[in-house]
Amino acid sequence: MSTWHKSSHSGGNGGDCVEVREHSNGADVRDTQNRELGHLGFEAKEWSALLNTLKK
């Protein structure tokens, strides 16, 4: 499994941030300030659709 990294849209000012861990089955997303609460998992097809929608 890949490592977690901050979203490029989170900024670096200590504000609200999300981290993403992309893998062959999709991606996981978690709140940087509340890591202990777990993460949301997306299948590859869902993750791809989300990214394509955000790019539009």
mmCIF file of the N, C-alpha and C atoms, coordinates in Angstrom:
data_MODEL
# 
_entry.id   MODEL 
# 
loop_
_atom_site.group_PDB 
_atom_site.id 
_atom_site.type_symbol 
_atom_site.label_atom_id 
_atom_site.label_alt_id 
_atom_site.label_comp_id 
_atom_site.label_asym_id 
_atom_site.label_entity_id 
_atom_site.label_seq_id 
_atom_site.pdbx_PDB_ins_code 
_atom_site.Cartn_x 
_atom_site.Cartn_y 
_atom_site.Cartn_z 
_atom_site.occupancy 
_atom_site.B_iso_or_equiv 
_atom_site.pdbx_formal_charge 
_atom_site.auth_seq_id 
_atom_site.auth_comp_id 
_atom_site.auth_asym_id 
_atom_site.auth_atom_id 
_atom_site.pdbx_PDB_model_num 
ATOM 1   N N  . MET A 1 1  ? 0.851   -1.177 0.000   1.00 0.00 ? 1  MET A N  1 
ATOM 2   C CA . MET A 1 1  ? 0.000   0.000  0.000   1.00 0.00 ? 1  MET A CA 1 
ATOM 3   C C  . MET A 1 1  ? 0.893   1.236  0.000   1.00 0.00 ? 1  MET A C  1 
ATOM 4   N N  . SER A 1 2  ? 0.469   2.272  -0.693  1.00 0.00 ? 2  SER A N  1 
ATOM 5   C CA . SER A 1 2  ? 1.261   3.491  -0.778  1.00 0.00 ? 2  SER A CA 1 
ATOM 6   C C  . SER A 1 2  ? 1.169   4.300  0.514   1.00 0.00 ? 2  SER A C  1 
ATOM 7   N N  . THR A 1 3  ? 1.932   5.353  0.579   1.00 0.00 ? 3  THR A N  1 
ATOM 8   C CA . THR A 1 3  ? 1.949   6.191  1.776   1.00 0.00 ? 3  THR A CA 1 
ATOM 9   C C  . THR A 1 3  ? 0.938   7.330  1.652   1.00 0.00 ? 3  THR A C  1 
ATOM 10  N N  . TRP A 1 4  ? 0.577   7.885  2.790   1.00 0.00 ? 4  TRP A N  1 
ATOM 11  C CA . TRP A 1 4  ? -0.336  9.019  2.835   1.00 0.00 ? 4  TRP A CA 1 
ATOM 12  C C  . TRP A 1 4  ? 0.393   10.282 2.382   1.00 0.00 ? 4  TRP A C  1 
ATOM 13  N N  . HIS A 1 5  ? -0.305  11.160 1.678   1.00 0.00 ? 5  HIS A N  1 
ATOM 14  C CA . HIS A 1 5  ? 0.239   12.470 1.323   1.00 0.00 ? 5  HIS A CA 1 
ATOM 15  C C  . HIS A 1 5  ? -0.880  13.499 1.378   1.00 0.00 ? 5  HIS A C  1 
ATOM 16  N N  . LYS A 1 6  ? -0.498  14.742 1.667   1.00 0.00 ? 6  LYS A N  1 
ATOM 17  C CA . LYS A 1 6  ? -1.470  15.824 1.739   1.00 0.00 ? 6  LYS A CA 1 
ATOM 18  C C  . LYS A 1 6  ? -2.002  16.146 0.366   1.00 0.00 ? 6  LYS A C  1 
ATOM 19  N N  . SER A 1 7  ? -3.261  16.491 0.318   1.00 0.00 ? 7  SER A N  1 
ATOM 20  C CA . SER A 1 7  ? -3.854  16.954 -0.927  1.00 0.00 ? 7  SER A CA 1 
ATOM 21  C C  . SER A 1 7  ? -3.149  18.225 -1.375  1.00 0.00 ? 7  SER A C  1 
ATOM 22  N N  . SER A 1 8  ? -2.937  18.363 -2.671  1.00 0.00 ? 8  SER A N  1 
ATOM 23  C CA . SER A 1 8  ? -2.291  19.572 -3.191  1.00 0.00 ? 8  SER A CA 1 
ATOM 24  C C  . SER A 1 8  ? -3.171  20.801 -3.001  1.00 0.00 ? 8  SER A C  1 
ATOM 25  N N  . HIS A 1 9  ? -4.445  20.611 -2.711  1.00 0.00 ? 9  HIS A N  1 
ATOM 26  C CA . HIS A 1 9  ? -5.367  21.722 -2.503  1.00 0.00 ? 9  HIS A CA 1 
ATOM 27  C C  . HIS A 1 9  ? -5.545  22.071 -1.023  1.00 0.00 ? 9  HIS A C  1 
ATOM 28  N N  . SER A 1 10 ? -4.806  21.414 -0.142  1.00 0.00 ? 10 SER A N  1 
ATOM 29  C CA . SER A 1 10 ? -4.955  21.665 1.286   1.00 0.00 ? 10 SER A CA 1 
ATOM 30  C C  . SER A 1 10 ? -4.203  22.906 1.748   1.00 0.00 ? 10 SER A C  1 
ATOM 31  N N  . GLY A 1 11 ? -3.206  23.331 0.995   1.00 0.00 ? 11 GLY A N  1 
ATOM 32  C CA . GLY A 1 11 ? -2.426  24.484 1.422   1.00 0.00 ? 11 GLY A CA 1 
ATOM 33  C C  . GLY A 1 11 ? -1.458  24.116 2.521   1.00 0.00 ? 11 GLY A C  1 
ATOM 34  N N  . GLY A 1 12 ? -0.640  25.038 2.913   1.00 0.00 ? 12 GLY A N  1 
ATOM 35  C CA . GLY A 1 12 ? 0.364   24.746 3.931   1.00 0.00 ? 12 GLY A CA 1 
ATOM 36  C C  . GLY A 1 12 ? 0.260   25.638 5.140   1.00 0.00 ? 12 GLY A C  1 
ATOM 37  N N  . ASN A 1 13 ? -0.902  26.237 5.351   1.00 0.00 ? 13 ASN A N  1 
ATOM 38  C CA . ASN A 1 13 ? -1.036  27.206 6.437   1.00 0.00 ? 13 ASN A CA 1 
ATOM 39  C C  . ASN A 1 13 ? -1.605  26.624 7.723   1.00 0.00 ? 13 ASN A C  1 
ATOM 40  N N  . GLY A 1 14 ? -1.640  25.305 7.858   1.00 0.00 ? 14 GLY A N  1 
ATOM 41  C CA . GLY A 1 14 ? -2.149  24.690 9.077   1.00 0.00 ? 14 GLY A CA 1 
ATOM 42  C C  . GLY A 1 14 ? -3.666  24.664 9.148   1.00 0.00 ? 14 GLY A C  1 
ATOM 43  N N  . GLY A 1 15 ? -4.336  24.958 8.048   1.00 0.00 ? 15 GLY A N  1 
ATOM 44  C CA . GLY A 1 15 ? -5.794  24.941 8.021   1.00 0.00 ? 15 GLY A CA 1 
ATOM 45  C C  . GLY A 1 15 ? -6.332  23.539 7.857   1.00 0.00 ? 15 GLY A C  1 
ATOM 46  N N  . ASP A 1 16 ? -7.533  23.460 7.361   1.00 0.00 ? 16 ASP A N  1 
ATOM 47  C CA . ASP A 1 16 ? -8.173  22.163 7.144   1.00 0.00 ? 16 ASP A CA 1 
ATOM 48  C C  . ASP A 1 16 ? -7.457  21.415 6.036   1.00 0.00 ? 16 ASP A C  1 
ATOM 49  N N  . CYS A 1 17 ? -7.047  20.197 6.322   1.00 0.00 ? 17 CYS A N  1 
ATOM 50  C CA . CYS A 1 17 ? -6.286  19.413 5.353   1.00 0.00 ? 17 CYS A CA 1 
ATOM 51  C C  . CYS A 1 17 ? -6.842  17.998 5.256   1.00 0.00 ? 17 CYS A C  1 
ATOM 52  N N  . VAL A 1 18 ? -6.694  17.431 4.085   1.00 0.00 ? 18 VAL A N  1 
ATOM 53  C CA . VAL A 1 18 ? -6.999  16.021 3.902   1.00 0.00 ? 18 VAL A CA 1 
ATOM 54  C C  . VAL A 1 18 ? -5.759  15.333 3.358   1.00 0.00 ? 18 VAL A C  1 
ATOM 55  N N  . GLU A 1 19 ? -5.643  14.049 3.673   1.00 0.00 ? 19 GLU A N  1 
ATOM 56  C CA . GLU A 1 19 ? -4.547  13.231 3.162   1.00 0.00 ? 19 GLU A CA 1 
ATOM 57  C C  . GLU A 1 19 ? -5.135  12.132 2.301   1.00 0.00 ? 19 GLU A C  1 
ATOM 58  N N  . VAL A 1 20 ? -4.383  11.746 1.293   1.00 0.00 ? 20 VAL A N  1 
ATOM 59  C CA . VAL A 1 20 ? -4.820  10.722 0.353   1.00 0.00 ? 20 VAL A CA 1 
ATOM 60  C C  . VAL A 1 20 ? -3.769  9.628  0.293   1.00 0.00 ? 20 VAL A C  1 
ATOM 61  N N  . ARG A 1 21 ? -4.243  8.389  0.186   1.00 0.00 ? 21 ARG A N  1 
ATOM 62  C CA . ARG A 1 21 ? -3.365  7.241  -0.017  1.00 0.00 ? 21 ARG A CA 1 
ATOM 63  C C  . ARG A 1 21 ? -3.931  6.486  -1.219  1.00 0.00 ? 21 ARG A C  1 
ATOM 64  N N  . GLU A 1 22 ? -3.267  6.646  -2.366  1.00 0.00 ? 22 GLU A N  1 
ATOM 65  C CA . GLU A 1 22 ? -3.724  5.981  -3.582  1.00 0.00 ? 22 GLU A CA 1 
ATOM 66  C C  . GLU A 1 22 ? -3.089  4.600  -3.686  1.00 0.00 ? 22 GLU A C  1 
ATOM 67  N N  . HIS A 1 23 ? -3.868  3.635  -4.178  1.00 0.00 ? 23 HIS A N  1 
ATOM 68  C CA . HIS A 1 23 ? -3.388  2.264  -4.329  1.00 0.00 ? 23 HIS A CA 1 
ATOM 69  C C  . HIS A 1 23 ? -4.068  1.634  -5.529  1.00 0.00 ? 23 HIS A C  1 
ATOM 70  N N  . SER A 1 24 ? -3.698  0.434  -5.864  1.00 0.00 ? 24 SER A N  1 
ATOM 71  C CA . SER A 1 24 ? -4.193  -0.204 -7.083  1.00 0.00 ? 24 SER A CA 1 
ATOM 72  C C  . SER A 1 24 ? -5.705  -0.425 -7.078  1.00 0.00 ? 24 SER A C  1 
ATOM 73  N N  . ASN A 1 25 ? -6.320  -0.495 -5.917  1.00 0.00 ? 25 ASN A N  1 
ATOM 74  C CA . ASN A 1 25 ? -7.768  -0.702 -5.827  1.00 0.00 ? 25 ASN A CA 1 
ATOM 75  C C  . ASN A 1 25 ? -8.553  0.592  -5.734  1.00 0.00 ? 25 ASN A C  1 
ATOM 76  N N  . GLY A 1 26 ? -7.874  1.748  -5.673  1.00 0.00 ? 26 GLY A N  1 
ATOM 77  C CA . GLY A 1 26 ? -8.559  3.030  -5.546  1.00 0.00 ? 26 GLY A CA 1 
ATOM 78  C C  . GLY A 1 26 ? -7.776  3.982  -4.675  1.00 0.00 ? 26 GLY A C  1 
ATOM 79  N N  . ALA A 1 27 ? -8.450  4.561  -3.674  1.00 0.00 ? 27 ALA A N  1 
ATOM 80  C CA . ALA A 1 27 ? -7.789  5.528  -2.798  1.00 0.00 ? 27 ALA A CA 1 
ATOM 81  C C  . ALA A 1 27 ? -8.520  5.610  -1.463  1.00 0.00 ? 27 ALA A C  1 
ATOM 82  N N  . ASP A 1 28 ? -7.782  6.029  -0.449  1.00 0.00 ? 28 ASP A N  1 
ATOM 83  C CA . ASP A 1 28 ? -8.335  6.287  0.876   1.00 0.00 ? 28 ASP A CA 1 
ATOM 84  C C  . ASP A 1 28 ? -8.107  7.764  1.177   1.00 0.00 ? 28 ASP A C  1 
ATOM 85  N N  . VAL A 1 29 ? -9.058  8.379  1.879   1.00 0.00 ? 29 VAL A N  1 
ATOM 86  C CA . VAL A 1 29 ? -8.980  9.801  2.225   1.00 0.00 ? 29 VAL A CA 1 
ATOM 87  C C  . VAL A 1 29 ? -9.256  9.940  3.713   1.00 0.00 ? 29 VAL A C  1 
ATOM 88  N N  . ARG A 1 30 ? -8.466  10.779 4.384   1.00 0.00 ? 30 ARG A N  1 
ATOM 89  C CA . ARG A 1 30 ? -8.695  11.008 5.819   1.00 0.00 ? 30 ARG A CA 1 
ATOM 90  C C  . ARG A 1 30 ? -8.442  12.472 6.170   1.00 0.00 ? 30 ARG A C  1 
ATOM 91  N N  . ASP A 1 31 ? -9.000  12.877 7.280   1.00 0.00 ? 31 ASP A N  1 
ATOM 92  C CA . ASP A 1 31 ? -8.822  14.225 7.819   1.00 0.00 ? 31 ASP A CA 1 
ATOM 93  C C  . ASP A 1 31 ? -7.498  14.257 8.578   1.00 0.00 ? 31 ASP A C  1 
ATOM 94  N N  . THR A 1 32 ? -6.613  15.145 8.181   1.00 0.00 ? 32 THR A N  1 
ATOM 95  C CA . THR A 1 32 ? -5.292  15.228 8.801   1.00 0.00 ? 32 THR A CA 1 
ATOM 96  C C  . THR A 1 32 ? -5.377  15.510 10.300  1.00 0.00 ? 32 THR A C  1 
ATOM 97  N N  . GLN A 1 33 ? -6.343  16.310 10.703  1.00 0.00 ? 33 GLN A N  1 
ATOM 98  C CA . GLN A 1 33 ? -6.442  16.688 12.112  1.00 0.00 ? 33 GLN A CA 1 
ATOM 99  C C  . GLN A 1 33 ? -7.167  15.645 12.967  1.00 0.00 ? 33 GLN A C  1 
ATOM 100 N N  . ASN A 1 34 ? -7.779  14.655 12.325  1.00 0.00 ? 34 ASN A N  1 
ATOM 101 C CA . ASN A 1 34 ? -8.516  13.621 13.065  1.00 0.00 ? 34 ASN A CA 1 
ATOM 102 C C  . ASN A 1 34 ? -8.222  12.238 12.496  1.00 0.00 ? 34 ASN A C  1 
ATOM 103 N N  . ARG A 1 35 ? -6.965  11.920 12.354  1.00 0.00 ? 35 ARG A N  1 
ATOM 104 C CA . ARG A 1 35 ? -6.554  10.632 11.765  1.00 0.00 ? 35 ARG A CA 1 
ATOM 105 C C  . ARG A 1 35 ? -7.117  9.431  12.505  1.00 0.00 ? 35 ARG A C  1 
ATOM 106 N N  . GLU A 1 36 ? -7.276  9.571  13.803  1.00 0.00 ? 36 GLU A N  1 
ATOM 107 C CA . GLU A 1 36 ? -7.743  8.448  14.622  1.00 0.00 ? 36 GLU A CA 1 
ATOM 108 C C  . GLU A 1 36 ? -9.190  8.054  14.313  1.00 0.00 ? 36 GLU A C  1 
ATOM 109 N N  . LEU A 1 37 ? -9.913  8.893  13.584  1.00 0.00 ? 37 LEU A N  1 
ATOM 110 C CA . LEU A 1 37 ? -11.301 8.585  13.237  1.00 0.00 ? 37 LEU A CA 1 
ATOM 111 C C  . LEU A 1 37 ? -11.424 7.682  12.020  1.00 0.00 ? 37 LEU A C  1 
ATOM 112 N N  . GLY A 1 38 ? -10.290 7.365  11.393  1.00 0.00 ? 38 GLY A N  1 
ATOM 113 C CA . GLY A 1 38 ? -10.310 6.453  10.255  1.00 0.00 ? 38 GLY A CA 1 
ATOM 114 C C  . GLY A 1 38 ? -10.278 7.177  8.925   1.00 0.00 ? 38 GLY A C  1 
ATOM 115 N N  . HIS A 1 39 ? -10.725 6.500  7.895   1.00 0.00 ? 39 HIS A N  1 
ATOM 116 C CA . HIS A 1 39 ? -10.662 7.067  6.547   1.00 0.00 ? 39 HIS A CA 1 
ATOM 117 C C  . HIS A 1 39 ? -11.845 6.592  5.712   1.00 0.00 ? 39 HIS A C  1 
ATOM 118 N N  . LEU A 1 40 ? -12.056 7.284  4.603   1.00 0.00 ? 40 LEU A N  1 
ATOM 119 C CA . LEU A 1 40 ? -13.051 6.884  3.613   1.00 0.00 ? 40 LEU A CA 1 
ATOM 120 C C  . LEU A 1 40 ? -12.322 6.165  2.492   1.00 0.00 ? 40 LEU A C  1 
ATOM 121 N N  . GLY A 1 41 ? -12.844 5.049  2.050   1.00 0.00 ? 41 GLY A N  1 
ATOM 122 C CA . GLY A 1 41 ? -12.229 4.300  0.966   1.00 0.00 ? 41 GLY A CA 1 
ATOM 123 C C  . GLY A 1 41 ? -13.045 4.426  -0.318  1.00 0.00 ? 41 GLY A C  1 
ATOM 124 N N  . PHE A 1 42 ? -12.367 4.608  -1.427  1.00 0.00 ? 42 PHE A N  1 
ATOM 125 C CA . PHE A 1 42 ? -13.002 4.722  -2.735  1.00 0.00 ? 42 PHE A CA 1 
ATOM 126 C C  . PHE A 1 42 ? -12.427 3.667  -3.663  1.00 0.00 ? 42 PHE A C  1 
ATOM 127 N N  . GLU A 1 43 ? -13.289 2.965  -4.385  1.00 0.00 ? 43 GLU A N  1 
ATOM 128 C CA . GLU A 1 43 ? -12.821 2.029  -5.400  1.00 0.00 ? 43 GLU A CA 1 
ATOM 129 C C  . GLU A 1 43 ? -12.219 2.830  -6.552  1.00 0.00 ? 43 GLU A C  1 
ATOM 130 N N  . ALA A 1 44 ? -11.382 2.184  -7.355  1.00 0.00 ? 44 ALA A N  1 
ATOM 131 C CA . ALA A 1 44 ? -10.666 2.872  -8.438  1.00 0.00 ? 44 ALA A CA 1 
ATOM 132 C C  . ALA A 1 44 ? -11.614 3.629  -9.369  1.00 0.00 ? 44 ALA A C  1 
ATOM 133 N N  . LYS A 1 45 ? -12.716 3.015  -9.735  1.00 0.00 ? 45 LYS A N  1 
ATOM 134 C CA . LYS A 1 45 ? -13.675 3.651  -10.639 1.00 0.00 ? 45 LYS A CA 1 
ATOM 135 C C  . LYS A 1 45 ? -14.285 4.903  -10.001 1.00 0.00 ? 45 LYS A C  1 
ATOM 136 N N  . GLU A 1 46 ? -14.617 4.826  -8.716  1.00 0.00 ? 46 GLU A N  1 
ATOM 137 C CA . GLU A 1 46 ? -15.183 5.967  -8.000  1.00 0.00 ? 46 GLU A CA 1 
ATOM 138 C C  . GLU A 1 46 ? -14.162 7.094  -7.877  1.00 0.00 ? 46 GLU A C  1 
ATOM 139 N N  . TRP A 1 47 ? -12.929 6.732  -7.537  1.00 0.00 ? 47 TRP A N  1 
ATOM 140 C CA . TRP A 1 47 ? -11.870 7.718  -7.350  1.00 0.00 ? 47 TRP A CA 1 
ATOM 141 C C  . TRP A 1 47 ? -11.587 8.447  -8.661  1.00 0.00 ? 47 TRP A C  1 
ATOM 142 N N  . SER A 1 48 ? -11.517 7.705  -9.737  1.00 0.00 ? 48 SER A N  1 
ATOM 143 C CA . SER A 1 48 ? -11.277 8.286  -11.061 1.00 0.00 ? 48 SER A CA 1 
ATOM 144 C C  . SER A 1 48 ? -12.411 9.238  -11.447 1.00 0.00 ? 48 SER A C  1 
ATOM 145 N N  . ALA A 1 49 ? -13.650 8.834  -11.195 1.00 0.00 ? 49 ALA A N  1 
ATOM 146 C CA . ALA A 1 49 ? -14.803 9.684  -11.510 1.00 0.00 ? 49 ALA A CA 1 
ATOM 147 C C  . ALA A 1 49 ? -14.771 10.969 -10.690 1.00 0.00 ? 49 ALA A C  1 
ATOM 148 N N  . LEU A 1 50 ? -14.421 10.873 -9.423  1.00 0.00 ? 50 LEU A N  1 
ATOM 149 C CA . LEU A 1 50 ? -14.326 12.063 -8.572  1.00 0.00 ? 50 LEU A CA 1 
ATOM 150 C C  . LEU A 1 50 ? -13.265 13.016 -9.096  1.00 0.00 ? 50 LEU A C  1 
ATOM 151 N N  . LEU A 1 51 ? -12.082 12.508 -9.393  1.00 0.00 ? 51 LEU A N  1 
ATOM 152 C CA . LEU A 1 51 ? -11.007 13.373 -9.878  1.00 0.00 ? 51 LEU A CA 1 
ATOM 153 C C  . LEU A 1 51 ? -11.373 14.023 -11.209 1.00 0.00 ? 51 LEU A C  1 
ATOM 154 N N  . ASN A 1 52 ? -12.001 13.265 -12.106 1.00 0.00 ? 52 ASN A N  1 
ATOM 155 C CA . ASN A 1 52 ? -12.416 13.822 -13.388 1.00 0.00 ? 52 ASN A CA 1 
ATOM 156 C C  . ASN A 1 52 ? -13.454 14.921 -13.219 1.00 0.00 ? 52 ASN A C  1 
ATOM 157 N N  . THR A 1 53 ? -14.377 14.736 -12.271 1.00 0.00 ? 53 THR A N  1 
ATOM 158 C CA . THR A 1 53 ? -15.393 15.744 -12.006 1.00 0.00 ? 53 THR A CA 1 
ATOM 159 C C  . THR A 1 53 ? -14.763 17.009 -11.437 1.00 0.00 ? 53 THR A C  1 
ATOM 160 N N  . LEU A 1 54 ? -13.816 16.851 -10.524 1.00 0.00 ? 54 LEU A N  1 
ATOM 161 C CA . LEU A 1 54 ? -13.165 18.008 -9.918  1.00 0.00 ? 54 LEU A CA 1 
ATOM 162 C C  . LEU A 1 54 ? -12.328 18.798 -10.922 1.00 0.00 ? 54 LEU A C  1 
ATOM 163 N N  . LYS A 1 55 ? -11.811 18.130 -11.924 1.00 0.00 ? 55 LYS A N  1 
ATOM 164 C CA . LYS A 1 55 ? -10.991 18.803 -12.937 1.00 0.00 ? 55 LYS A CA 1 
ATOM 165 C C  . LYS A 1 55 ? -11.805 19.665 -13.881 1.00 0.00 ? 55 LYS A C  1 
ATOM 166 N N  . LYS A 1 56 ? -13.122 19.389 -13.979 1.00 0.00 ? 56 LYS A N  1 
ATOM 167 C CA . LYS A 1 56 ? -13.990 20.123 -14.906 1.00 0.00 ? 56 LYS A CA 1 
ATOM 168 C C  . LYS A 1 56 ? -14.318 21.511 -14.438 1.00 0.00 ? 56 LYS A C  1 
# 
